[in-house]
Each structure stands twice: as structure tokens, then as C-alpha cells.
Amino acid sequence: MTPEVTSQRTDNAVPRDAFGGTQRIQQLFARYKILALLIAVAVIWIFFSGLTHGAFVTPRNLSNLLRQMSITGMLACGMVFVIIAGEIDLSVGSLLGLLGGVAAILDVNRHWPIGATIPVVLLLGVAVGMFNGWWSTYRRVPSFIVGLGGMLAYRGILLGITGGSTIAPVSDSFVFVGQGYLPRLAGDTLAVVLFLLLAFLTIRQRANRQCYQLPVVPLWQDVAKVIGAGAILAGFVAMLDSYGGIPVPVLLLLALLGIFTWIATQTVFGRRIYAVGSNLEATRLSGVNTDRVKLAIFALMGLMCAFAGIVNTARLAAGSPSAGSMGELDAIAACFIGGTSMRGGSGTVYGALIGALVMASLDNGMSMLDVDAYWQMIVKGGILVLAVWIDVVSGSNRR
């Protein structure tokens, strides 16, 4: 009887060891997911650079790529909070187009100054986002249905107010928002300030962990992190300086990245977003007004649609009735590619922006190669499914 037990244990040990190696690889992937994404971006850039004989990585094209990516990135900043909270919003592309169209009408037809147009459009974006959130939270209509209805309704309103025609040309001051560049001296100064801020925050975090007797990584790791980030920042600014400077939309996106990351990691509201997505009922029983949290999340989503709509109209120098088409696909795909879990409760803003960079790189590279539009849609759809599959596999292994 003993040999049989021993044999059974030995047989059972084999698959555990076999799957153990796979699980270790998956754990490494989960831990260094952002690094894996950056490597994926580098591979994509090298691939397209080879096929375009180096044209893809020229300063001019990379500057245009980052400007294009900024619109999807703004939508992704809001969408990542929506998905973390366990919801979805399919109306963001149509809302982007609607708010951009309103901005064009106020600028071209009504001749409003930019100082009045932008705040009004931003407030309108917050109001529409709260309207979506009200239906989803207080009226208990699933956010998928609210977003689907909004996708149709907002596109219809846009066609109605524009008469189906392009509103152009917008004023030069408005165009600067989408096509302008930060002066090189200002860009260099900003890069130095960001590097010093990163060093200060790293030192402060290390001191706080030591003060509370928490585990602290070796000093060389923090030094390497700061030096590596500084080298990337210097290369980024030098590349953009060689072609005009830092684009205004990219600067705005970086500011939003900092704000949303701070909200997610340093505020009570940010922790409640993750709690709502992780376990809604437990969060409600702990005394958190979950409806109010979700309402605020949808309001932020509307605000990001307003920012993206303004930048898109300024970049095109016109309000187009087709603006924002399929924008919701790019924003959702960026979040999933960046590691946001479709089950909610997990995700990062910077991961979503790297996901947006992946999508923009694919768009830009395939356009340079004159790939047919249907192939571009097939590739992007396949990548979205692959990203969700990776999330499902990693989630099932965690359980």
C-alpha cells in the first residue's frame, strides 16, 4: 500500500512542477507588465522602422505620432477609472465628436474668445458625463446600455447641430491648442523640473518607508530608477526639440497623467475607485457612497471627452461630424493593453497611456506602409481580444 501512495504522490508532483515554471513566468509578467509593454513598443518601433527604412523613427514622425496618441490618451485617462470601477462607457467617441463640434461652432459661428469657449465645453463635458453616470448609478440602467444609447444619441445630435457639414476654419488661437509647440527653453526647463521632482519624490518615499520601518529596496535600485527615468526624459525632450519642441497636446497629456496618477495613488477617492471595482457590496457596507463615487468617475470621463474633443478640433482646425468615430474602441483597447482588468479593481493610468501609445504606433506605422483600412481594423481588433485573453488567463491563475 505504501508504494502505491508513494507512486501517486510522485505522479501528482510532476504536473505541479511542470505548471510551476509556467506560473513563475506569468508572475514575472504580472510583476513587470509595464516593462513588457515598453519592450513591446520598442519592438513595434523597430519593426516599422525597418519596413519604412528609418522614416518611422524620425523626429517629425514621432512628434506627429505623440500628438495623435494624445487624444486617445486623454480618453484612456478617464476610461481607466471607469473600467477599474467595474463599468464601461461606449459613448466616449461620439461625445468627443459632439463636444469638439460645439467648440467649433462657438469659435467659428459665434466668434467666442478661446478663454470662454474652452471652459464652457469642459463644463458641458462634465454635465454630460454626470448625466450618463446618473442613469447608470441612480436609475440602475447598465452602463453598457447607457453608453450604447449615448453613442447613437450624441452622434445624432452632432449631425443635427452641424447639419452634417464641417465647421471651419477655427481661429489661430484655437489651432495653437492642437498644433502649437512649447518653446524649447520652456521645454528644457520643464524637463529639469520633472527630473528634480522625481528625485525628490523617490527620496521622500524612501525616507517615509524607513520612518515607519517598512521594507526598503536597495539604494542602488532607487538610484538606477532615477537615472534611467532621467535618461529617458532627456532623450524624449531632445528628440522633440529637434522638431519644433514639445507639442501642446503632449504637454497637456503629461499634465493629465500626473493628475490622474496622483488621484489614483494618493487620494481617498482613488482608493475608493479600486474598492468599488474590487467588491462593490463590501465597499457599500463599509459606509462608502458607491453611487456618488461612480457619478464622479463618469463626470471625469466626460471631462476627458471634452479635453480630447477640443484638442481634436484644434488639431484638424475644424469641427467634423465624423470626429471621434471608433474612439471608444481605441480608449478601451488602450486600457486593456495597459493591464487594466476587465473584472475591475485593477489598473494604472500610466499603463493605459502606454497602451494608447501601442495603438497609436500601430495606426501610424500601418498608415505609413499604406496598409488597407480593413487590415488595420482586423489587427486592432485582434490585439484587443489578445489583451483581454491575457487578463483572463492571469486572473484564473491568481484564483
KELOLUM-195320 format. One record per residue (C-alpha): residue in one letter; x, y, z; residue number from 1. Coordinates in steps of 0.02 Angstrom, whole numbers, always signed. Each point is the difference from the previous one (the first is absolute). Layout:
! KELOLUM-195320
tifi rest->A px->X py->Y pz->Z nr->NUM
...
***
This chain:
! KELOLUM-195320
tifi rest->M px->+0 py->+0 pz->+0 nr->1
tifi rest->T px->+144 py->+117 pz->+37 nr->2
tifi rest->P px->+78 py->-16 pz->-174 nr->3
tifi rest->E px->-168 py->+44 pz->-77 nr->4
tifi rest->V px->-13 py->+158 pz->+105 nr->5
tifi rest->T px->+178 py->+46 pz->-41 nr->6
tifi rest->S px->-30 py->-28 pz->-185 nr->7
tifi rest->Q px->-159 py->+105 pz->+5 nr->8
tifi rest->R px->+89 py->+144 pz->+85 nr->9
tifi rest->T px->+141 py->-9 pz->-126 nr->10
tifi rest->D px->-123 py->+3 pz->-145 nr->11
tifi rest->N px->-91 py->+149 pz->+72 nr->12
tifi rest->A px->+163 py->+93 pz->+28 nr->13
tifi rest->V px->+45 py->-1 pz->-183 nr->14
tifi rest->P px->-139 py->+113 pz->-65 nr->15
tifi rest->R px->+23 py->+117 pz->+147 nr->16
tifi rest->D px->+183 py->+22 pz->-46 nr->17
tifi rest->A px->-43 py->+15 pz->-183 nr->18
tifi rest->F px->-129 py->+134 pz->+31 nr->19
tifi rest->G px->+108 py->+82 pz->+132 nr->20
tifi rest->G px->+120 py->+65 pz->-132 nr->21
tifi rest->T px->-146 py->+71 pz->-100 nr->22
tifi rest->Q px->-72 py->+82 pz->+155 nr->23
tifi rest->R px->+168 py->+79 pz->+41 nr->24
tifi rest->I px->+9 py->+72 pz->-174 nr->25
tifi rest->Q px->-177 py->+69 pz->+18 nr->26
tifi rest->Q px->+44 py->+74 pz->+170 nr->27
tifi rest->L px->+151 py->+86 pz->-75 nr->28
tifi rest->F px->-108 py->+66 pz->-142 nr->29
tifi rest->A px->-129 py->+67 pz->+124 nr->30
tifi rest->R px->+134 py->+81 pz->+107 nr->31
tifi rest->Y px->+94 py->+80 pz->-145 nr->32
tifi rest->K px->-149 py->+30 pz->-115 nr->33
tifi rest->I px->+48 py->+181 pz->-35 nr->34
tifi rest->L px->+175 py->-52 pz->-48 nr->35
tifi rest->A px->-74 py->-131 pz->-117 nr->36
tifi rest->L px->-110 py->+135 pz->-79 nr->37
tifi rest->L px->+150 py->+114 pz->-26 nr->38
tifi rest->I px->+94 py->-143 pz->-82 nr->39
tifi rest->A px->-153 py->-29 pz->-112 nr->40
tifi rest->V px->+2 py->+184 pz->-50 nr->41
tifi rest->A px->+186 py->-12 pz->-40 nr->42
tifi rest->V px->-29 py->-156 pz->-106 nr->43
tifi rest->I px->-141 py->+86 pz->-95 nr->44
tifi rest->W px->+108 py->+153 pz->-33 nr->45
tifi rest->I px->+147 py->-107 pz->-59 nr->46
tifi rest->F px->-116 py->-101 pz->-112 nr->47
tifi rest->F px->-77 py->+151 pz->-85 nr->48
tifi rest->S px->+167 py->+90 pz->-7 nr->49
tifi rest->G px->+72 py->-144 pz->-100 nr->50
tifi rest->L px->-147 py->-7 pz->-119 nr->51
tifi rest->T px->+0 py->+189 pz->-27 nr->52
tifi rest->H px->+191 py->+12 pz->-15 nr->53
tifi rest->G px->+13 py->+105 pz->+157 nr->54
tifi rest->A px->-140 py->+124 pz->-42 nr->55
tifi rest->F px->-107 py->-61 pz->+146 nr->56
tifi rest->V px->+125 py->+55 pz->+134 nr->57
tifi rest->T px->+39 py->+173 pz->-71 nr->58
tifi rest->P px->-33 py->+143 pz->+123 nr->59
tifi rest->R px->-136 py->+68 pz->-113 nr->60
tifi rest->N px->-99 py->-162 pz->-6 nr->61
tifi rest->L px->+21 py->-37 pz->+185 nr->62
tifi rest->S px->-60 py->+175 pz->+41 nr->63
tifi rest->N px->-154 py->-26 pz->-108 nr->64
tifi rest->L px->-26 py->-173 pz->+77 nr->65
tifi rest->L px->+1 py->+69 pz->+177 nr->66
tifi rest->R px->-120 py->+139 pz->-51 nr->67
tifi rest->Q px->-120 py->-129 pz->-73 nr->68
tifi rest->M px->+21 py->-112 pz->+152 nr->69
tifi rest->S px->-44 py->+142 pz->+119 nr->70
tifi rest->I px->-184 py->-4 pz->-48 nr->71
tifi rest->T px->-18 py->-186 pz->+35 nr->72
tifi rest->G px->+106 py->+24 pz->+156 nr->73
tifi rest->M px->-121 py->+131 pz->+69 nr->74
tifi rest->L px->-146 py->-117 pz->-26 nr->75
tifi rest->A px->+100 py->-142 pz->+80 nr->76
tifi rest->C px->+34 py->+106 pz->+155 nr->77
tifi rest->G px->-187 py->+6 pz->+36 nr->78
tifi rest->M px->-42 py->-172 pz->-67 nr->79
tifi rest->V px->+125 py->-87 pz->+115 nr->80
tifi rest->F px->-95 py->+64 pz->+153 nr->81
tifi rest->V px->-166 py->-55 pz->-77 nr->82
tifi rest->I px->+64 py->-177 pz->-32 nr->83
tifi rest->I px->+87 py->-13 pz->+169 nr->84
tifi rest->A px->-169 py->+41 pz->+79 nr->85
tifi rest->G px->-77 py->-146 pz->-94 nr->86
tifi rest->E px->-93 py->+104 pz->-130 nr->87
tifi rest->I px->+19 py->+39 pz->-186 nr->88
tifi rest->D px->-40 py->+153 pz->-107 nr->89
tifi rest->L px->-29 py->-25 pz->-187 nr->90
tifi rest->S px->-53 py->+180 pz->-31 nr->91
tifi rest->V px->+171 py->+83 pz->+16 nr->92
tifi rest->G px->+38 py->+6 pz->-186 nr->93
tifi rest->S px->-166 py->+81 pz->-44 nr->94
tifi rest->L px->+12 py->+117 pz->+150 nr->95
tifi rest->L px->+174 py->+52 pz->-56 nr->96
tifi rest->G px->-70 py->+44 pz->-171 nr->97
tifi rest->L px->-148 py->+93 pz->+74 nr->98
tifi rest->L px->+103 py->+106 pz->+119 nr->99
tifi rest->G px->+128 py->+36 pz->-134 nr->100
tifi rest->G px->-142 py->+53 pz->-115 nr->101
tifi rest->V px->-71 py->+115 pz->+133 nr->102
tifi rest->A px->+172 py->+78 pz->+23 nr->103
tifi rest->A px->+13 py->+30 pz->-189 nr->104
tifi rest->I px->-173 py->+78 pz->-8 nr->105
tifi rest->L px->+37 py->+118 pz->+146 nr->106
tifi rest->D px->+167 py->+49 pz->-78 nr->107
tifi rest->V px->-49 py->+14 pz->-184 nr->108
tifi rest->N px->-184 py->+44 pz->-1 nr->109
tifi rest->R px->-19 py->+90 pz->+166 nr->110
tifi rest->H px->+175 py->+78 pz->+2 nr->111
tifi rest->W px->+24 py->-36 pz->+184 nr->112
tifi rest->P px->+175 py->+31 pz->+70 nr->113
tifi rest->I px->+99 py->-155 pz->+42 nr->114
tifi rest->G px->+0 py->+50 pz->+184 nr->115
tifi rest->A px->-189 py->-23 pz->+2 nr->116
tifi rest->T px->-17 py->-145 pz->-123 nr->117
tifi rest->I px->+113 py->-123 pz->+90 nr->118
tifi rest->P px->-76 py->+18 pz->+175 nr->119
tifi rest->V px->-177 py->-14 pz->-69 nr->120
tifi rest->V px->+43 py->-159 pz->-97 nr->121
tifi rest->L px->+87 py->-74 pz->+152 nr->122
tifi rest->L px->-152 py->+35 pz->+110 nr->123
tifi rest->L px->-114 py->-74 pz->-132 nr->124
tifi rest->G px->+108 py->-157 pz->-2 nr->125
tifi rest->V px->-14 py->-17 pz->+189 nr->126
tifi rest->A px->-190 py->+25 pz->-10 nr->127
tifi rest->V px->-23 py->-133 pz->-134 nr->128
tifi rest->G px->+114 py->-120 pz->+95 nr->129
tifi rest->M px->-104 py->+25 pz->+157 nr->130
tifi rest->F px->-157 py->-31 pz->-103 nr->131
tifi rest->N px->+71 py->-167 pz->-57 nr->132
tifi rest->G px->+51 py->-41 pz->+177 nr->133
tifi rest->W px->-171 py->+46 pz->+69 nr->134
tifi rest->W px->-86 py->-125 pz->-115 nr->135
tifi rest->S px->+126 py->-135 pz->+44 nr->136
tifi rest->T px->+7 py->+24 pz->+188 nr->137
tifi rest->Y px->-163 py->+75 pz->+61 nr->138
tifi rest->R px->-115 py->-70 pz->-136 nr->139
tifi rest->R px->+89 py->-170 pz->-1 nr->140
tifi rest->V px->+13 py->-8 pz->-190 nr->141
tifi rest->P px->+154 py->-104 pz->-46 nr->142
tifi rest->S px->+143 py->+112 pz->-52 nr->143
tifi rest->F px->+20 py->-101 pz->-160 nr->144
tifi rest->I px->-177 py->+48 pz->-54 nr->145
tifi rest->V px->+22 py->+181 pz->+54 nr->146
tifi rest->G px->+161 py->+11 pz->-101 nr->147
tifi rest->L px->-78 py->-86 pz->-150 nr->148
tifi rest->G px->-147 py->+120 pz->+3 nr->149
tifi rest->G px->+116 py->+148 pz->+20 nr->150
tifi rest->M px->+108 py->-58 pz->-145 nr->151
tifi rest->L px->-151 py->+12 pz->-114 nr->152
tifi rest->A px->-82 py->+154 pz->+77 nr->153
tifi rest->Y px->+155 py->+109 pz->+12 nr->154
tifi rest->R px->+49 py->-41 pz->-179 nr->155
tifi rest->G px->-176 py->+48 pz->-55 nr->156
tifi rest->I px->+7 py->+164 pz->+96 nr->157
tifi rest->L px->+168 py->+39 pz->-81 nr->158
tifi rest->L px->-71 py->-30 pz->-174 nr->159
tifi rest->G px->-149 py->+110 pz->+45 nr->160
tifi rest->I px->+96 py->+151 pz->+65 nr->161
tifi rest->T px->+129 py->-4 pz->-140 nr->162
tifi rest->G px->-123 py->-40 pz->-139 nr->163
tifi rest->G px->+115 py->-143 pz->-50 nr->164
tifi rest->S px->+133 py->+122 pz->-61 nr->165
tifi rest->T px->+173 py->+47 pz->+63 nr->166
tifi rest->I px->+14 py->+159 pz->+106 nr->167
tifi rest->A px->+158 py->+93 pz->-52 nr->168
tifi rest->P px->+118 py->+87 pz->+14 nr->169
tifi rest->V px->+26 py->+23 pz->+186 nr->170
tifi rest->S px->+100 py->+148 pz->+66 nr->171
tifi rest->D px->+190 py->+0 pz->+9 nr->172
tifi rest->S px->-2 py->+7 pz->+190 nr->173
tifi rest->F px->-109 py->-156 pz->+2 nr->174
tifi rest->V px->+110 py->-90 pz->-126 nr->175
tifi rest->F px->+150 py->+29 pz->+114 nr->176
tifi rest->V px->-77 py->-119 pz->+128 nr->177
tifi rest->G px->+14 py->-144 pz->-122 nr->178
tifi rest->Q px->+145 py->+50 pz->-112 nr->179
tifi rest->G px->+110 py->+115 pz->+107 nr->180
tifi rest->Y px->+168 py->-39 pz->+80 nr->181
tifi rest->L px->+75 py->+49 pz->+166 nr->182
tifi rest->P px->+155 py->+111 pz->-20 nr->183
tifi rest->R px->+159 py->-102 pz->+14 nr->184
tifi rest->L px->+65 py->+93 pz->+152 nr->185
tifi rest->A px->-165 py->-28 pz->+89 nr->186
tifi rest->G px->+2 py->-184 pz->-48 nr->187
tifi rest->D px->+178 py->-25 pz->+62 nr->188
tifi rest->T px->-41 py->+90 pz->+163 nr->189
tifi rest->L px->-154 py->-108 pz->+23 nr->190
tifi rest->A px->+104 py->-159 pz->-27 nr->191
tifi rest->V px->+124 py->+54 pz->+135 nr->192
tifi rest->V px->-142 py->+40 pz->+120 nr->193
tifi rest->L px->-80 py->-170 pz->-31 nr->194
tifi rest->F px->+165 py->-89 pz->+30 nr->195
tifi rest->L px->+29 py->+93 pz->+164 nr->196
tifi rest->L px->-179 py->-38 pz->+52 nr->197
tifi rest->L px->+23 py->-185 pz->-35 nr->198
tifi rest->A px->+161 py->-3 pz->+101 nr->199
tifi rest->F px->-84 py->+92 pz->+144 nr->200
tifi rest->L px->-150 py->-117 pz->+3 nr->201
tifi rest->T px->+113 py->-154 pz->-6 nr->202
tifi rest->I px->+103 py->+63 pz->+147 nr->203
tifi rest->R px->-157 py->+47 pz->+96 nr->204
tifi rest->Q px->-81 py->-169 pz->-29 nr->205
tifi rest->R px->+158 py->-88 pz->+57 nr->206
tifi rest->A px->+11 py->+106 pz->+157 nr->207
tifi rest->N px->-183 py->-30 pz->+43 nr->208
tifi rest->R px->+19 py->-188 pz->-16 nr->209
tifi rest->Q px->+154 py->+4 pz->+111 nr->210
tifi rest->C px->-92 py->+108 pz->+127 nr->211
tifi rest->Y px->-142 py->-126 pz->+14 nr->212
tifi rest->Q px->+122 py->-148 pz->-3 nr->213
tifi rest->L px->-69 py->-68 pz->-164 nr->214
tifi rest->P px->+104 py->-101 pz->-123 nr->215
tifi rest->V px->+113 py->+110 pz->-106 nr->216
tifi rest->V px->+78 py->-50 pz->-166 nr->217
tifi rest->P px->+189 py->+13 pz->-15 nr->218
tifi rest->L px->+64 py->+176 pz->-29 nr->219
tifi rest->W px->+74 py->-44 pz->-169 nr->220
tifi rest->Q px->-172 py->-45 pz->-67 nr->221
tifi rest->D px->-71 py->+171 pz->+42 nr->222
tifi rest->V px->+154 py->+84 pz->-74 nr->223
tifi rest->A px->-13 py->-105 pz->-158 nr->224
tifi rest->K px->-185 py->+41 pz->-14 nr->225
tifi rest->V px->+30 py->+187 pz->+12 nr->226
tifi rest->I px->+147 py->-4 pz->-121 nr->227
tifi rest->G px->-96 py->-108 pz->-124 nr->228
tifi rest->A px->-152 py->+113 pz->+7 nr->229
tifi rest->G px->+112 py->+152 pz->-21 nr->230
tifi rest->A px->+83 py->-76 pz->-153 nr->231
tifi rest->I px->-168 py->-41 pz->-79 nr->232
tifi rest->L px->-65 py->+175 pz->+39 nr->233
tifi rest->A px->+156 py->+81 pz->-74 nr->234
tifi rest->G px->-11 py->-105 pz->-158 nr->235
tifi rest->F px->-187 py->+36 pz->-15 nr->236
tifi rest->V px->+24 py->+189 pz->+12 nr->237
tifi rest->A px->+153 py->+0 pz->-113 nr->238
tifi rest->M px->-96 py->-96 pz->-133 nr->239
tifi rest->L px->-147 py->+121 pz->+6 nr->240
tifi rest->D px->+115 py->+153 pz->+5 nr->241
tifi rest->S px->+77 py->-57 pz->-164 nr->242
tifi rest->Y px->-171 py->+25 pz->-80 nr->243
tifi rest->G px->-89 py->+154 pz->+66 nr->244
tifi rest->G px->-4 py->-42 pz->+185 nr->245
tifi rest->I px->-126 py->-84 pz->+115 nr->246
tifi rest->P px->-174 py->+2 pz->-81 nr->247
tifi rest->V px->-133 py->+85 pz->+107 nr->248
tifi rest->P px->-116 py->-155 pz->-3 nr->249
tifi rest->V px->+143 py->-108 pz->+63 nr->250
tifi rest->L px->+35 py->+124 pz->+139 nr->251
tifi rest->L px->-184 py->-2 pz->+48 nr->252
tifi rest->L px->-1 py->-190 pz->+0 nr->253
tifi rest->L px->+152 py->-7 pz->+114 nr->254
tifi rest->A px->-85 py->+119 pz->+120 nr->255
tifi rest->L px->-157 py->-108 pz->+1 nr->256
tifi rest->L px->+108 py->-154 pz->+28 nr->257
tifi rest->G px->+75 py->+78 pz->+155 nr->258
tifi rest->I px->-170 py->+57 pz->+66 nr->259
tifi rest->F px->-89 py->-166 pz->-29 nr->260
tifi rest->T px->+145 py->-101 pz->+70 nr->261
tifi rest->W px->-3 py->+109 pz->+156 nr->262
tifi rest->I px->-188 py->-26 pz->+16 nr->263
tifi rest->A px->+18 py->-188 pz->-19 nr->264
tifi rest->T px->+145 py->-23 pz->+122 nr->265
tifi rest->Q px->-6 py->+143 pz->+125 nr->266
tifi rest->T px->-183 py->+41 pz->+34 nr->267
tifi rest->V px->-144 py->-81 pz->+93 nr->268
tifi rest->F px->-106 py->+16 pz->-156 nr->269
tifi rest->G px->+127 py->-101 pz->-98 nr->270
tifi rest->R px->+0 py->-139 pz->+128 nr->271
tifi rest->R px->-189 py->-3 pz->-4 nr->272
tifi rest->I px->+2 py->-23 pz->-189 nr->273
tifi rest->Y px->+103 py->-159 pz->+20 nr->274
tifi rest->A px->-108 py->-57 pz->+145 nr->275
tifi rest->V px->-161 py->+22 pz->-100 nr->276
tifi rest->G px->+70 py->-103 pz->-142 nr->277
tifi rest->S px->+71 py->-134 pz->+113 nr->278
tifi rest->N px->-155 py->-30 pz->+107 nr->279
tifi rest->L px->-147 py->+116 pz->-22 nr->280
tifi rest->E px->-109 py->-72 pz->+138 nr->281
tifi rest->A px->+138 py->-3 pz->+131 nr->282
tifi rest->T px->+46 py->+179 pz->-43 nr->283
tifi rest->R px->-181 py->+55 pz->+19 nr->284
tifi rest->L px->-16 py->-90 pz->+168 nr->285
tifi rest->S px->+158 py->+87 pz->+61 nr->286
tifi rest->G px->-89 py->+167 pz->-13 nr->287
tifi rest->V px->+61 py->+62 pz->-169 nr->288
tifi rest->N px->-130 py->+83 pz->-111 nr->289
tifi rest->T px->+39 py->-106 pz->-153 nr->290
tifi rest->D px->-128 py->+89 pz->-109 nr->291
tifi rest->R px->+85 py->+165 pz->+31 nr->292
tifi rest->V px->+170 py->-74 pz->-41 nr->293
tifi rest->K px->-63 py->-68 pz->-165 nr->294
tifi rest->L px->-86 py->+164 pz->-41 nr->295
tifi rest->A px->+165 py->+92 pz->+25 nr->296
tifi rest->I px->+90 py->-128 pz->-110 nr->297
tifi rest->F px->-122 py->+29 pz->-144 nr->298
tifi rest->A px->+17 py->+188 pz->+25 nr->299
tifi rest->L px->+190 py->-17 pz->-20 nr->300
tifi rest->M px->-30 py->-105 pz->-156 nr->301
tifi rest->G px->-106 py->+140 pz->-73 nr->302
tifi rest->L px->+136 py->+125 pz->+43 nr->303
tifi rest->M px->+130 py->-104 pz->-92 nr->304
tifi rest->C px->-116 py->-10 pz->-151 nr->305
tifi rest->A px->-8 py->+190 pz->+2 nr->306
tifi rest->F px->+190 py->+15 pz->+5 nr->307
tifi rest->A px->+18 py->-126 pz->-140 nr->308
tifi rest->G px->-135 py->+83 pz->-104 nr->309
tifi rest->I px->+81 py->+171 pz->+17 nr->310
tifi rest->V px->+172 py->-66 pz->-47 nr->311
tifi rest->N px->-70 py->-100 pz->-147 nr->312
tifi rest->T px->-92 py->+152 pz->-70 nr->313
tifi rest->A px->+155 py->+108 pz->+24 nr->314
tifi rest->R px->+112 py->-130 pz->-83 nr->315
tifi rest->L px->-114 py->-13 pz->-152 nr->316
tifi rest->A px->-37 py->+189 pz->+3 nr->317
tifi rest->A px->-183 py->-48 pz->-25 nr->318
tifi rest->G px->-148 py->-85 pz->+82 nr->319
tifi rest->S px->-45 py->-157 pz->-96 nr->320
tifi rest->P px->-164 py->-97 pz->+15 nr->321
tifi rest->S px->+101 py->-162 pz->-11 nr->322
tifi rest->A px->+125 py->+48 pz->+136 nr->323
tifi rest->G px->+28 py->-131 pz->+135 nr->324
tifi rest->S px->-62 py->-148 pz->-103 nr->325
tifi rest->M px->+62 py->-161 pz->+82 nr->326
tifi rest->G px->+81 py->+104 pz->+137 nr->327
tifi rest->E px->-80 py->-110 pz->+132 nr->328
tifi rest->L px->+87 py->-153 pz->-74 nr->329
tifi rest->D px->+171 py->+82 pz->+9 nr->330
tifi rest->A px->-28 py->+60 pz->+179 nr->331
tifi rest->I px->-64 py->-167 pz->+65 nr->332
tifi rest->A px->+136 py->-96 pz->-92 nr->333
tifi rest->A px->+133 py->+117 pz->+71 nr->334
tifi rest->C px->-60 py->-37 pz->+177 nr->335
tifi rest->F px->-4 py->-189 pz->-25 nr->336
tifi rest->I px->+169 py->-3 pz->-87 nr->337
tifi rest->G px->+69 py->+105 pz->+143 nr->338
tifi rest->G px->-49 py->-131 pz->+129 nr->339
tifi rest->T px->-170 py->+62 pz->+61 nr->340
tifi rest->S px->-103 py->-151 pz->+52 nr->341
tifi rest->M px->-168 py->-24 pz->-85 nr->342
tifi rest->R px->-65 py->-64 pz->+168 nr->343
tifi rest->G px->+36 py->+168 pz->+81 nr->344
tifi rest->G px->+103 py->+44 pz->+153 nr->345
tifi rest->S px->+169 py->+0 pz->-89 nr->346
tifi rest->G px->+90 py->+117 pz->-120 nr->347
tifi rest->T px->+113 py->+152 pz->-14 nr->348
tifi rest->V px->-11 py->+164 pz->-94 nr->349
tifi rest->Y px->+177 py->-10 pz->-68 nr->350
tifi rest->G px->-33 py->-178 pz->-59 nr->351
tifi rest->A px->-151 py->+62 pz->-98 nr->352
tifi rest->L px->+105 py->+137 pz->-80 nr->353
tifi rest->I px->+131 py->-126 pz->-53 nr->354
tifi rest->G px->-143 py->-101 pz->-73 nr->355
tifi rest->A px->-55 py->+157 pz->-94 nr->356
tifi rest->L px->+178 py->+17 pz->-65 nr->357
tifi rest->V px->-7 py->-179 pz->-64 nr->358
tifi rest->M px->-163 py->+35 pz->-93 nr->359
tifi rest->A px->+64 py->+165 pz->-71 nr->360
tifi rest->S px->+163 py->-83 pz->-56 nr->361
tifi rest->L px->-96 py->-135 pz->-92 nr->362
tifi rest->D px->-113 py->+129 pz->-82 nr->363
tifi rest->N px->+145 py->+110 pz->-51 nr->364
tifi rest->G px->+111 py->-142 pz->-62 nr->365
tifi rest->M px->-136 py->-85 pz->-101 nr->366
tifi rest->S px->-51 py->+167 pz->-77 nr->367
tifi rest->M px->+180 py->+34 pz->-52 nr->368
tifi rest->L px->+5 py->-172 pz->-82 nr->369
tifi rest->D px->-166 py->+39 pz->-87 nr->370
tifi rest->V px->-83 py->-153 pz->+77 nr->371
tifi rest->D px->-183 py->-16 pz->-49 nr->372
tifi rest->A px->-123 py->+68 pz->+128 nr->373
tifi rest->Y px->-85 py->-168 pz->+23 nr->374
tifi rest->W px->+166 py->-81 pz->+49 nr->375
tifi rest->Q px->+31 py->+139 pz->+126 nr->376
tifi rest->M px->-169 py->-36 pz->+81 nr->377
tifi rest->I px->+34 py->-187 pz->+1 nr->378
tifi rest->V px->+169 py->+24 pz->+86 nr->379
tifi rest->K px->-69 py->+119 pz->+132 nr->380
tifi rest->G px->-148 py->-114 pz->+36 nr->381
tifi rest->G px->+114 py->-151 pz->+16 nr->382
tifi rest->I px->+114 py->+92 pz->+121 nr->383
tifi rest->L px->-150 py->+49 pz->+107 nr->384
tifi rest->V px->-56 py->-182 pz->+12 nr->385
tifi rest->L px->+178 py->-56 pz->+38 nr->386
tifi rest->A px->+17 py->+128 pz->+140 nr->387
tifi rest->V px->-163 py->-57 pz->+82 nr->388
tifi rest->W px->+51 py->-182 pz->-19 nr->389
tifi rest->I px->+164 py->+35 pz->+91 nr->390
tifi rest->D px->-99 py->+84 pz->+139 nr->391
tifi rest->V px->-118 py->-150 pz->+13 nr->392
tifi rest->V px->+143 py->-125 pz->+5 nr->393
tifi rest->S px->+98 py->+97 pz->+131 nr->394
tifi rest->G px->-159 py->+22 pz->+104 nr->395
tifi rest->S px->-43 py->-185 pz->-3 nr->396
tifi rest->N px->+176 py->-44 pz->+56 nr->397
tifi rest->R px->-11 py->+123 pz->+144 nr->398
tifi rest->R px->-158 py->-86 pz->+58 nr->399
***
